[in-house]
Amino acid sequence: MSRFSLPRYPLIQAPMAGGITTVELVAAVANAGAVGSFGFAYSTPDVIAAELAQCRTQTDGAVLANVFVIDEPAPPSQIDREAACAALEALAFPGVVYSEPEPPHIADVTAQLAPIWAQPPTYLTFHFGVPSQDIIARAQACGIAVGISATSPSEAKESEAAGADFIIAQGIEAGGHRGTFEAAPRVDEALSTLTLTKRLNDNTSLPIVAAGGIMTATHIKEALAAGAVAVQMGTAFLAADEAGTPSSYREALCEVPCRETILTTQFSGRVARSLQNEFTTKMAGQAILPFPIQNRLTGPLRSAAVKSGTAEYQSLWAGTGVADIVQGPAAKIVAQLCSDL
Ligand SMILES: Cc1cc2nc3c(=O)[nH]c(=O)nc-3n(C[C@H](O)[C@H](O)[C@H](O)COP(=O)(O)O)c2cc1C
């Protein structure tokens, strides 16, 4: 029997690491009849434990937790480090000092999962790869349905073979990091969400959740018609009242006319979709370090930009559908999207 079941609505508010997916957002979405998700990739085990506990006091609805599956990158050479720091220094953002962060650069996933085993959410999903067999078995023994992001049919096949319960089909339109298993795949077909959903539906027996560029009730219906059992929507919740999105980031998302989105590696070292800003323009083609070292290296700049209220030097993750973004309480966003499903 499939471990994957849905609450009232076939809608997952996407996990979004970095302070966006607050307890209030997750609980509001879950209470509205959809799935509320935590992006825990950059969170410490203590924070994960506290947020899961706090969430349970606010909802008994469907909750999802998400972490990354990545390897510790090889240490960059002195020349590469200096070039990456010099590129950032040339931006001349006042008051920011760049020093190469100390390893380890990746979170200890075993430690991050401990509070998840203690307070099991409904779903646990992984981005950038397939977790170990032990992790998948442990999650399933806790009654958790395991999902893995896939950007191609071969990644979906690998996830199915590893024993996942469902696949998140992440199309090229998606905001935030593209979840390719390899940081720089030799071939990336860059499939659209609908094409990928159809292909995965034909090629795997697992339930498919479509993600990328889905912003309206019509988009949800198209994804379901393409064979998805549900959708995962990130950008649509970035301007929700309960989201942790900084105000200058919200303003950029809601600008009329809307800025273009682009794929960039410059913030973090991996391909991600962001609104265009001064950082993406000035840093295009400049030296960077591998993910997630570059992410840590640009951290002080991004934090300083949030503090000073400028969107120009923040990572403004957003999908191609950003022009359809709406503001307001998360429950209202869910209700508007799902009322006639
Ligand atoms: C701000 C932001 C942060 C994201 N962080 C994560 C994350 O931590 N883990 C993850 O699996 N996906 C993450 N994603 C990708 C989403 O899971 C999803 O694939 C994407 O939001 C779908 O495209 P959309 O933004 O057009 O709805 C993030 C997306 C955004 C916009």
The ligand as a Gaussian input file, in Angstrom:
#p B3LYP/6-31G(d) Opt

LIG

0 1
 C       12.864000      30.874000      -1.875000
 C       12.924000      29.437000      -2.306000
 C       13.650000      28.536000      -1.531000
 C       13.664000      27.176000      -1.875000
 N       14.304000      26.295000      -1.048000
 C       14.166000      24.954000      -1.265000
 C       14.623000      24.019000      -0.309000
 O       15.187000      24.366000       0.723000
 N       14.440000      22.707000      -0.578000
 C       13.794000      22.263000      -1.712000
 O       13.622000      21.060000      -1.885000
 N       13.349000      23.141000      -2.617000
 C       13.503000      24.469000      -2.421000
 N       13.003000      25.356000      -3.330000
 C       12.391000      24.841000      -4.576000
 C       10.929000      24.439000      -4.316000
 O       10.871000      23.209000      -3.634000
 C       10.140000      24.261000      -5.625000
 O       10.799000      23.348000      -6.477000
 C        9.931000      25.563000      -6.369000
 O        9.585000      26.601000      -5.496000
 C        8.833000      25.381000      -7.394000
 O        8.806000      26.460000      -8.274000
 P        7.961000      27.796000      -8.005000
 O        8.790000      28.603000      -7.081000
 O        7.844000      28.376000      -9.369000
 O        6.646000      27.399000      -7.386000
 C       12.988000      26.721000      -3.031000
 C       12.285000      27.648000      -3.818000
 C       12.238000      28.977000      -3.462000
 C       11.437000      29.932000      -4.308000

